[in-house]
Each structure stands twice: as C-alpha cells, then as structure tokens.
C-alpha cells in the first residue's frame, strides 16, 4: 500500500504489527463482473422498472432507453477505466476524485458514495421482503410478515461480508445465473416464436422512440437507474488478481453485457405481449408484461420460478450493496478520517481479510433505517424501497459526474504517456455532461418516480440530504487542512501499487 507526495502509508502496521488491508488475490475477472452485475439486479431492473417505463415513461420505446443509457455509460466508463489502470483503491470514487480534483472534493465524494451505498441496502431489503411475502402467500397460502424476511436478509448480508468477498462471490454466481437464465428463456422463446402476436418490429429499439411517450425523461431515468452499482468494480481492485487489467475489463463487460441483455429482454417482453397492447398491460398489471409472455412461450412453471428468482435477485443485489458500503466505510476508516475509525471500521479480519467491523456497522445502520421507516408506517416497497433508492441514486449519479471531470483533471497533470484525445478527454467530458443531464432527469421526475410517496417528507428532503452530506465532506476536509494537515494529506491517497504485494 502506498500514498503519494511522500506521505507515510495509511495502511501501515499498527502497534501490533498487523497490516489492515483486504485479502489480496481473492477474486478474479468473472467474480468482479458478478459482484458488479449483482448490484444492477437484472431481474429486479426488468420486472420492476420496465413495466413502469412502458406505462408512464416512453411506452414501447423502453428498450431504446436502455440502448441510449448503455451508450452513455460506456462513454463514461472509457474515462473511468482509464483512471482505474493507474489507481487501484477500495475507495474507488473517493480515491479517483481525490487524485483528480483534490482531497476536499475527494472526501465530499467519498462520503456521498458511502451514503448512497448505505441507503441502497435497506432499500433492497424492502423490495426483497415484499417479493418474499407476496410469493410465499400466492404459492403456498402461508403468510409471514415482511420484517421476518428483512431480518433474514440482514443476517445473510452480514455473514457474506464477514467471511470475505470470495464467499459472497460464490453465492452471487448461483443467484445471478438462475435469474439471468429465466429471463433469457422468456426472451429467446419469444424470439423463436416469431416475436409474439405482432411479429418482430424495430420500433422498440429505435433510439428516436426513447425520447417519445408520456414522459420520456422518466423512462430514461429508470433506464439509468437499472445500472446503478456497475461502477462498484473499482472497489474490488485491491482484492482482485491483476487489478490494472481486470477492473477496466470487468467494468466494460458489466456495462455492455448488462446493456445488451436489458435491451433484448425488454424488447422481447414487449413483443411477446404485443406492441399494440403492451402499454395497457403494463398499466393494468405491471408484472404481467413479463409473466404473460413467460407463461405463453415457456410455461406456467417458469412464472412460478420467476417469482422466486425475483426474491433471490433482490437478495443478491442487497448483498452486493452491503459489500460496497462496507468497503467504502473501510476505505475512509483506514485513513483515519476520524482517528477512532482507524482501529474500528478501518480494520480487517485477521483470517478472512474482510472489512468485518465496517460490515457490522453497516448492518446496524441498515437495521436502524428499517426500524425508522417501519415506525413511520412506510410500506416496505412503495415507501422504503422507492424513497431510499431515489435518495441513493441521486447521490451516486452526482459522484459519477464529478468522477468524469476528475479524470479530465488527472490526465491533464499526470501520465502524459497515457493521454489520449478520446479516452482521457472527450469521453470523460461527454460522460460527465451526460451524467449531469441524468441528475437533472432525476430531479425533474422525482415525484413521478416516487408514485404514492410523491408527497413524502423524505422525498422532499432528498436534494437537501445529498447537499448536506457533500457540505459535511467539504467542511471537514477544510477543517483537517487547517488543524490536522498530516491527516488531510492522507485523504483518498491510499492505493495499491503494482509491486511485491501481488
């Protein structure tokens, strides 16, 4: 581990002589891809977002929205991966932005990213509990309260982080493989049957149609929302094999692979339902947009399986976000942003090399948030999931935009041998502007996206909460700069060098 500007390593040995760092060489290319794709939660993105995009967004142009989003995110990823080839840090955005735009911007962005991943986990527990309660009652007649499933998911997530990324990877491989298989079975079956009742049509994938419909902005926002978490590849760099090559590859595979899958599956769901009636079906019974073609072209058994996989898919997504939150806490803690954090959340497990204390803290914070929303009488889906997902998405989109501009600044002053007119200038510039446009889409469509919670105090406070977290980071960084310059110099500077450690 090393830091720049001659500052001593932030992950140096403590009084006991132990280096508190994550376990090296614990995960390969496919593992990093699976961890990133799990945060996107393909089955949740498809069954949860596409019907809403079709009914209230850009209609049958929903697949085209995914096509547009894929192109934008691929352009963003060009700059993001260019920086990942030079900087390997569990702090990901925190480290990238600190190197590119300075420590103050880095700390503000690190806190925002941590905040986003922290609230994503309880959001996913909300939708997981809803799916589990509903599916169990529909298929067995047994009613189990949602909070029982919430406790179960909290325990599974906590154990996954405690025992290290390789354990979480193995579980996520199984969960992801099954959910992708059932969605692909529906899509391929529709394609083999001639594209549904109206046959094949290119209208759903015509990019022009992404900007049409009841609310094109809402549809485009939900398309981008479906990718949230793909950038988490960078935070597994310190635990991966040959991170300078693996992380850039994993990021592009995640963006393009997920994008092609989203476009194809949503296109076939609309075609299988019938373009002429897809909007009506999605409005009257959202899940029928997927259940209908699945039952008709695959079989009723596949609908039952899909319901269970919606549960496991949201579990996989929540577990991945738990890992992300724990690693960001660890990244902030090991640098002693607060002195007390260095020997708490900044520690790793002596045997598993995992951020076990940070994972435990994340579990407690998630439980408190769930209790607060339960006490406020919020529904686990329409309240907890929707409100916290919007809150976290706003924070992470802002960080992504700032990261693009950090790439621009970084390559203007570093690594002249790597500078390139497209990779390190045009792509991050276009990506940053595009990500800011997505933030505008979110703000302007926030009430519509919240549905029944459009009047919620949490929703109204969302922009202010995000601004407050950023302001806290800026203010505290300036405080350290004046009162504790030696700690200020460490902010976002802990990186893994390509040396004997690998």
C-alpha positions as CSV (number, residue, x, y, z in Angstrom):
1,X,0.0,0.0,0.0
2,X,1.3,3.5,-0.8
3,X,0.3,7.1,-0.8
4,X,1.6,9.9,-3.0
5,X,3.5,13.1,-2.1
6,X,5.8,11.3,0.3
7,X,3.1,10.7,2.9
8,X,3.5,7.5,5.0
9,X,1.3,4.6,4.0
10,X,-2.2,4.9,5.5
11,X,-2.5,1.1,5.9
12,X,0.8,0.8,7.7
13,X,1.3,-1.6,10.6
14,X,-0.3,-0.6,13.9
15,X,1.1,-1.2,17.4
16,X,0.6,-5.0,17.0
17,X,2.4,-5.1,13.7
18,X,-0.6,-6.1,11.6
19,X,-1.3,-4.5,8.2
20,X,-5.0,-3.9,8.0
21,X,-5.7,-4.5,4.4
22,X,-8.1,-6.5,2.4
23,X,-7.3,-10.1,1.3
24,X,-5.3,-10.0,-2.0
25,X,-6.0,-12.3,-5.0
26,X,-9.4,-13.3,-3.6
27,X,-11.4,-12.7,-6.7
28,X,-10.9,-13.0,-10.5
29,X,-12.4,-11.3,-13.5
30,X,-15.7,-13.2,-13.5
31,X,-16.0,-12.6,-9.8
32,X,-15.7,-8.9,-10.1
33,X,-18.2,-8.9,-13.0
34,X,-20.7,-10.9,-11.0
35,X,-20.3,-8.6,-8.0
36,X,-21.0,-5.6,-10.2
37,X,-23.9,-7.1,-12.1
38,X,-25.4,-8.2,-8.9
39,X,-25.8,-4.6,-7.8
40,X,-27.7,-3.9,-11.1
41,X,-30.1,-6.8,-10.2
42,X,-31.2,-7.8,-13.7
43,X,-34.5,-9.4,-12.7
44,X,-35.4,-6.6,-10.4
45,X,-34.5,-4.0,-13.0
46,X,-36.6,-5.8,-15.7
47,X,-39.7,-6.8,-13.7
48,X,-39.6,-3.6,-11.5
49,X,-38.6,-0.9,-13.9
50,X,-39.6,-1.9,-17.4
51,X,-43.4,-2.0,-16.7
52,X,-43.3,1.4,-15.2
53,X,-41.2,2.8,-18.1
54,X,-43.8,1.4,-20.6
55,X,-46.9,2.6,-18.7
56,X,-45.7,6.0,-17.6
57,X,-42.4,6.7,-19.4
58,X,-41.6,6.2,-23.1
59,X,-44.1,3.4,-23.9
60,X,-42.8,0.8,-26.3
61,X,-39.6,2.8,-26.6
62,X,-38.4,1.5,-23.2
63,X,-35.8,-0.8,-24.8
64,X,-34.5,2.1,-26.8
65,X,-34.0,3.9,-23.4
66,X,-31.7,1.1,-22.4
67,X,-29.8,1.4,-25.6
68,X,-29.3,5.1,-25.1
69,X,-28.2,4.6,-21.5
70,X,-25.8,1.9,-22.5
71,X,-24.0,4.2,-24.9
72,X,-23.8,7.0,-22.4
73,X,-22.5,4.7,-19.6
74,X,-20.0,3.1,-22.0
75,X,-18.6,6.5,-22.8
76,X,-18.4,7.4,-19.1
77,X,-16.7,4.0,-18.5
78,X,-13.9,4.8,-21.0
79,X,-12.6,7.6,-18.8
80,X,-13.4,5.7,-15.6
81,X,-11.4,2.7,-16.7
82,X,-8.5,4.8,-18.0
83,X,-8.1,6.0,-14.4
84,X,-8.5,2.5,-13.0
85,X,-5.4,1.4,-14.9
86,X,-3.3,3.9,-12.8
87,X,-5.1,3.9,-9.5
88,X,-6.3,0.8,-7.5
89,X,-8.2,1.7,-4.4
90,X,-11.0,0.2,-2.4
91,X,-12.3,3.8,-2.1
92,X,-12.9,3.9,-5.9
93,X,-14.6,7.2,-6.5
94,X,-13.1,8.5,-3.2
95,X,-9.6,7.8,-4.5
96,X,-10.2,8.7,-8.1
97,X,-11.7,12.1,-7.3
98,X,-9.1,12.9,-4.6
99,X,-6.3,12.4,-7.1
100,X,-8.1,14.3,-9.9
101,X,-9.8,17.2,-8.2
102,X,-8.1,17.3,-4.8
103,X,-8.6,15.9,-1.3
104,X,-11.6,18.2,-0.4
105,X,-13.6,17.1,-3.4
106,X,-12.5,13.6,-2.8
107,X,-13.7,13.4,0.8
108,X,-17.1,15.0,-0.2
109,X,-17.5,12.5,-3.0
110,X,-16.3,9.6,-0.7
111,X,-19.0,10.5,1.9
112,X,-21.6,10.8,-0.8
113,X,-20.8,7.4,-2.3
114,X,-20.7,5.8,1.1
115,X,-24.1,7.4,1.9
116,X,-25.6,6.1,-1.4
117,X,-24.5,2.5,-0.8
118,X,-25.5,2.7,2.9
119,X,-29.1,3.6,1.9
120,X,-29.3,1.2,-1.0
121,X,-29.1,-1.9,1.3
122,X,-32.3,-1.1,3.3
123,X,-34.0,-0.2,0.0
124,X,-33.3,-3.6,-1.4
125,X,-34.3,-5.3,1.8
126,X,-37.7,-3.5,1.4
127,X,-38.3,-4.9,-2.1
128,X,-36.9,-8.4,-1.1
129,X,-39.3,-8.6,1.8
130,X,-42.2,-7.6,-0.4
131,X,-41.4,-10.2,-3.1
132,X,-40.9,-12.9,-0.4
133,X,-44.1,-12.2,1.5
134,X,-46.2,-12.0,-1.7
135,X,-44.7,-15.0,-3.4
136,X,-45.0,-17.2,-0.4
137,X,-48.6,-16.3,0.1
138,X,-49.5,-16.7,-3.6
139,X,-47.9,-20.1,-4.0
140,X,-48.4,-21.7,-0.6
141,X,-51.0,-19.6,1.2
142,X,-48.6,-19.1,4.1
143,X,-48.3,-15.5,5.4
144,X,-45.1,-14.5,7.0
145,X,-44.7,-10.8,8.0
146,X,-42.2,-8.8,5.9
147,X,-40.0,-7.9,8.8
148,X,-39.1,-11.6,9.3
149,X,-37.6,-11.7,5.8
150,X,-35.9,-8.4,6.5
151,X,-34.1,-9.9,9.5
152,X,-33.1,-12.9,7.4
153,X,-31.6,-10.8,4.7
154,X,-29.7,-8.7,7.2
155,X,-28.2,-11.8,8.6
156,X,-27.2,-13.2,5.2
157,X,-25.6,-10.0,4.1
158,X,-23.7,-9.6,7.4
159,X,-22.3,-13.1,7.1
160,X,-21.3,-12.7,3.4
161,X,-19.2,-9.6,4.3
162,X,-17.7,-11.2,7.4
163,X,-16.3,-14.3,5.6
164,X,-14.8,-12.3,2.7
165,X,-15.6,-11.4,-0.9
166,X,-14.9,-15.0,-2.2
167,X,-17.8,-16.4,-0.1
168,X,-20.1,-13.6,-1.4
169,X,-18.9,-14.2,-4.9
170,X,-19.8,-17.9,-4.8
171,X,-23.4,-17.2,-3.6
172,X,-23.9,-14.4,-6.1
173,X,-22.7,-16.6,-9.0
174,X,-25.6,-19.1,-8.3
175,X,-28.2,-16.4,-7.7
176,X,-27.3,-14.4,-10.8
177,X,-27.0,-17.4,-13.1
178,X,-30.5,-18.5,-12.3
179,X,-32.2,-15.1,-12.7
180,X,-30.5,-14.4,-15.9
181,X,-31.4,-17.9,-17.2
182,X,-35.1,-17.5,-16.6
183,X,-35.2,-14.0,-18.2
184,X,-33.2,-15.3,-21.2
185,X,-35.5,-18.3,-21.5
186,X,-38.5,-16.0,-21.9
187,X,-36.8,-13.7,-24.4
188,X,-35.3,-16.5,-26.5
189,X,-38.7,-18.3,-26.6
190,X,-40.5,-15.2,-27.8
191,X,-37.8,-14.8,-30.5
192,X,-38.1,-18.4,-31.6
193,X,-41.9,-18.0,-31.9
194,X,-41.6,-15.1,-34.3
195,X,-41.5,-12.2,-31.9
196,X,-45.0,-12.5,-30.5
197,X,-48.5,-11.7,-31.8
198,X,-47.4,-8.8,-33.9
199,X,-44.1,-10.3,-35.1
200,X,-40.8,-8.6,-34.9
201,X,-40.6,-4.8,-35.0
202,X,-37.6,-2.5,-34.7
203,X,-39.7,0.3,-33.2
204,X,-38.9,-0.6,-29.5
205,X,-35.2,-0.3,-30.2
206,X,-35.3,2.7,-32.4
207,X,-33.3,5.4,-30.4
208,X,-35.8,8.1,-31.5
209,X,-38.6,6.4,-29.5
210,X,-36.5,6.7,-26.3
211,X,-37.5,10.4,-26.5
212,X,-41.2,9.9,-27.0
213,X,-44.1,8.7,-24.9
214,X,-45.9,10.0,-21.8
215,X,-42.7,11.1,-20.1
216,X,-39.5,10.3,-22.0
217,X,-37.4,11.8,-19.2
218,X,-38.9,9.4,-16.6
219,X,-38.3,6.4,-18.9
220,X,-34.7,7.5,-19.5
221,X,-34.1,8.0,-15.8
222,X,-35.4,4.5,-15.0
223,X,-33.1,3.1,-17.6
224,X,-30.0,4.7,-16.0
225,X,-31.3,3.6,-12.6
226,X,-31.2,0.0,-13.7
227,X,-27.4,0.2,-13.9
228,X,-26.7,1.7,-10.5
229,X,-23.8,-0.1,-9.0
230,X,-21.9,-1.2,-12.1
231,X,-19.1,1.2,-11.1
232,X,-18.5,-0.9,-8.0
233,X,-16.0,-2.9,-10.0
234,X,-13.2,-0.5,-9.0
235,X,-13.7,-1.0,-5.3
236,X,-12.7,-4.7,-5.6
237,X,-9.4,-3.8,-7.2
238,X,-7.3,-4.5,-4.0
239,X,-8.9,-7.9,-3.7
240,X,-8.6,-8.9,-7.4
241,X,-5.9,-10.6,-9.4
242,X,-4.0,-8.2,-11.7
243,X,-6.4,-5.2,-10.9
244,X,-4.9,-2.9,-13.6
245,X,-6.3,-5.3,-16.3
246,X,-9.2,-6.9,-14.5
247,X,-11.1,-3.8,-13.3
248,X,-11.2,-2.0,-16.7
249,X,-12.3,-5.2,-18.4
250,X,-14.9,-6.0,-15.7
251,X,-16.4,-2.5,-15.9
252,X,-16.9,-2.6,-19.7
253,X,-18.2,-6.1,-19.6
254,X,-20.7,-5.1,-17.0
255,X,-21.9,-2.0,-18.9
256,X,-22.1,-3.6,-22.4
257,X,-23.1,-7.1,-21.3
258,X,-25.9,-5.9,-19.0
259,X,-26.9,-3.3,-21.6
260,X,-27.4,-5.9,-24.4
261,X,-29.3,-8.1,-22.0
262,X,-31.6,-5.3,-20.9
263,X,-32.3,-4.2,-24.5
264,X,-33.1,-7.8,-25.7
265,X,-35.2,-8.9,-22.7
266,X,-37.3,-5.7,-22.5
267,X,-37.8,-5.8,-26.3
268,X,-39.0,-9.4,-26.3
269,X,-41.2,-8.8,-23.3
270,X,-43.0,-6.0,-25.2
271,X,-43.1,-8.0,-28.4
272,X,-44.3,-11.1,-26.6
273,X,-47.1,-9.2,-25.0
274,X,-47.9,-7.4,-28.3
275,X,-46.8,-3.8,-29.1
276,X,-50.4,-2.8,-29.5
277,X,-51.4,-3.7,-26.0
278,X,-48.1,-3.6,-24.1
279,X,-48.9,-0.1,-22.6
280,X,-52.4,-1.2,-21.4
281,X,-51.0,-4.5,-19.9
282,X,-48.1,-2.7,-18.1
283,X,-50.6,-0.1,-16.7
284,X,-53.3,-2.6,-15.5
285,X,-51.0,-5.3,-14.1
286,X,-47.2,-4.4,-14.4
287,X,-45.8,-7.9,-13.7
288,X,-48.0,-9.4,-16.4
289,X,-45.7,-7.7,-19.0
290,X,-43.2,-10.4,-18.1
291,X,-45.4,-13.1,-16.6
292,X,-47.7,-13.2,-19.7
293,X,-45.0,-14.0,-22.3
294,X,-43.2,-16.3,-19.9
295,X,-46.4,-18.4,-19.3
296,X,-47.4,-18.4,-23.0
297,X,-44.0,-19.2,-24.5
298,X,-42.2,-21.1,-21.8
299,X,-44.8,-22.5,-19.4
300,X,-46.6,-21.7,-16.2
301,X,-43.8,-23.4,-14.2
302,X,-41.5,-20.7,-15.4
303,X,-43.7,-18.0,-13.9
304,X,-43.6,-19.7,-10.5
305,X,-39.8,-19.9,-10.8
306,X,-39.5,-16.3,-11.9
307,X,-41.4,-15.2,-8.8
308,X,-38.9,-17.0,-6.6
309,X,-36.0,-15.6,-8.6
310,X,-37.3,-12.1,-8.1
311,X,-36.7,-12.8,-4.4
312,X,-33.2,-14.2,-4.8
313,X,-32.3,-11.4,-7.3
314,X,-33.1,-8.7,-4.8
315,X,-31.2,-10.7,-2.2
316,X,-28.1,-10.7,-4.5
317,X,-28.4,-7.0,-5.1
318,X,-28.7,-6.2,-1.4
319,X,-25.7,-8.3,-0.6
320,X,-23.6,-6.6,-3.2
321,X,-24.6,-3.2,-1.9
322,X,-23.8,-4.3,1.6
323,X,-20.3,-5.2,0.4
324,X,-20.0,-1.8,-1.3
325,X,-21.0,0.1,1.7
326,X,-18.6,-1.8,4.0
327,X,-15.7,-1.2,1.7
328,X,-16.3,2.5,1.4
329,X,-16.5,2.7,5.2
330,X,-13.3,0.7,5.5
331,X,-11.6,3.0,2.9
332,X,-12.5,6.1,4.9
333,X,-11.7,4.4,8.2
334,X,-8.2,3.1,7.4
335,X,-7.0,6.6,6.6
336,X,-8.2,7.9,10.0
337,X,-10.6,10.5,8.6
338,X,-11.7,10.3,12.3
339,X,-8.9,8.9,14.5
340,X,-11.4,6.5,16.2
341,X,-12.2,4.9,12.8
342,X,-8.7,3.6,12.1
343,X,-8.9,0.9,14.7
344,X,-12.6,0.1,14.2
345,X,-14.1,0.2,10.7
346,X,-10.6,0.6,9.3
347,X,-9.6,-2.9,10.5
348,X,-9.8,-6.1,8.5
349,X,-10.5,-9.6,9.8
350,X,-7.2,-11.4,10.7
351,X,-8.2,-14.6,9.0
352,X,-10.7,-13.7,6.2
353,X,-9.1,-10.3,5.3
354,X,-12.6,-8.8,5.1
355,X,-13.9,-5.4,6.4
356,X,-15.8,-7.2,9.1
357,X,-16.2,-4.3,11.5
358,X,-17.4,-2.0,8.7
359,X,-19.8,-4.7,7.6
360,X,-21.2,-5.0,11.2
361,X,-21.6,-1.2,11.3
362,X,-23.5,-1.3,8.0
363,X,-25.8,-4.0,9.3
364,X,-26.6,-1.9,12.4
365,X,-27.2,1.3,10.3
366,X,-29.5,-0.7,7.9
367,X,-31.5,-2.1,10.8
368,X,-32.0,1.4,12.3
369,X,-33.2,2.8,9.0
370,X,-35.6,-0.1,8.5
371,X,-37.0,0.4,12.0
372,X,-37.4,4.1,11.4
373,X,-39.4,3.5,8.2
374,X,-41.4,0.8,9.9
375,X,-42.2,3.2,12.8
376,X,-43.3,5.8,10.3
377,X,-45.7,3.4,8.8
378,X,-44.0,3.1,5.4
379,X,-44.7,0.2,3.1
380,X,-41.5,-1.8,2.6
381,X,-41.9,-1.4,-1.2
382,X,-43.6,1.8,-2.1
383,X,-42.1,3.6,0.9
384,X,-38.8,2.1,2.0
385,X,-37.5,0.8,-1.4
386,X,-38.7,3.7,-3.6
387,X,-37.7,6.6,-1.3
388,X,-34.3,5.2,-0.3
389,X,-33.5,4.1,-3.9
390,X,-34.2,7.6,-5.2
391,X,-32.1,9.1,-2.4
392,X,-29.1,6.9,-3.1
393,X,-29.4,7.2,-6.8
394,X,-29.2,11.0,-6.7
395,X,-26.1,10.8,-4.6
396,X,-24.3,8.2,-6.7
397,X,-25.2,10.0,-10.0
398,X,-23.6,13.2,-8.8
399,X,-20.5,11.3,-7.7
400,X,-20.3,9.7,-11.2
401,X,-20.5,13.1,-12.9
402,X,-17.8,14.5,-10.6
403,X,-15.6,11.5,-11.3
404,X,-15.7,12.2,-15.0
405,X,-14.4,15.7,-14.5
406,X,-11.8,14.2,-12.1
407,X,-10.5,12.0,-14.9
408,X,-10.1,15.1,-17.1
409,X,-8.1,16.9,-14.5
410,X,-6.0,13.9,-13.5
411,X,-4.7,13.2,-17.0
412,X,-4.1,16.9,-17.6
413,X,-1.3,16.8,-14.9
414,X,-0.4,13.0,-14.7
415,X,0.8,10.3,-17.0
416,X,1.4,12.1,-20.3
417,X,2.2,8.7,-21.9
418,X,-1.4,7.7,-21.3
419,X,-3.2,10.8,-22.6
420,X,-5.5,10.3,-25.5
421,X,-7.9,12.7,-27.3
422,X,-10.8,10.3,-26.7
423,X,-10.1,8.1,-23.7
424,X,-8.8,10.8,-21.3
425,X,-10.5,13.9,-22.7
426,X,-13.6,13.6,-25.0
427,X,-15.1,10.5,-23.3
428,X,-14.9,11.8,-19.7
429,X,-16.1,15.3,-20.8
430,X,-19.1,13.9,-22.7
431,X,-19.7,11.3,-19.9
432,X,-19.6,14.0,-17.2
433,X,-22.1,16.3,-19.0
434,X,-24.3,13.3,-19.8
435,X,-24.3,12.2,-16.1
436,X,-25.3,15.7,-15.0
437,X,-28.2,15.5,-17.5
438,X,-29.3,12.3,-15.8
439,X,-29.2,14.1,-12.4
440,X,-31.5,16.8,-14.0
441,X,-33.8,14.0,-15.3
442,X,-34.0,12.6,-11.7
443,X,-34.8,15.9,-10.1
444,X,-37.4,16.8,-12.7
445,X,-39.1,13.4,-12.5
446,X,-38.6,12.6,-8.8
447,X,-42.2,13.0,-7.8
448,X,-43.5,10.8,-10.6
449,X,-40.8,8.1,-9.8
450,X,-41.9,8.1,-6.1
451,X,-45.5,7.3,-7.1
452,X,-47.7,7.2,-3.9
453,X,-44.9,8.7,-1.9
454,X,-44.7,11.8,-4.0
455,X,-45.7,14.0,-1.0
456,X,-43.3,12.3,1.4
457,X,-41.1,14.4,3.6
458,X,-38.2,12.1,2.8
459,X,-38.6,12.7,-0.9
460,X,-38.8,16.5,-0.4
461,X,-35.7,16.4,1.8
462,X,-33.7,14.2,-0.7
463,X,-31.8,17.0,-2.5
464,X,-31.1,18.7,0.8
465,X,-29.8,15.5,2.4
466,X,-27.5,14.9,-0.5
467,X,-26.3,18.5,-0.3
468,X,-25.8,18.3,3.4
469,X,-23.6,15.2,3.1
470,X,-21.4,16.9,0.4
471,X,-21.2,20.0,2.5
472,X,-20.1,18.0,5.5
473,X,-17.3,16.4,3.5
474,X,-16.1,19.8,2.2
475,X,-16.3,21.4,5.6
476,X,-14.5,18.6,7.4
477,X,-11.7,18.4,4.8
478,X,-11.1,22.1,5.2
479,X,-11.0,21.7,9.0
480,X,-8.4,18.9,8.6
481,X,-6.4,21.1,6.2
482,X,-6.1,23.8,8.9
483,X,-6.0,21.8,12.1
484,X,-4.5,18.4,11.1
485,X,-2.6,18.7,7.9
486,X,-0.9,15.3,8.3
487,X,-4.3,13.6,8.3
488,X,-5.6,15.9,5.4
489,X,-2.7,14.7,3.3
490,X,-3.9,11.1,3.6
491,X,-7.4,11.7,2.3
492,X,-8.1,9.4,-0.7
493,X,-4.4,8.6,-1.1
494,X,-4.2,5.0,-0.1
495,X,-3.6,3.0,-3.2
496,X,-2.3,-0.4,-4.1
497,X,0.9,-0.3,-6.2
498,X,1.9,-3.0,-8.7
499,X,4.7,-4.2,-6.5
500,X,5.6,-7.3,-4.5
501,X,2.2,-7.3,-2.8
502,X,0.7,-9.0,-5.9
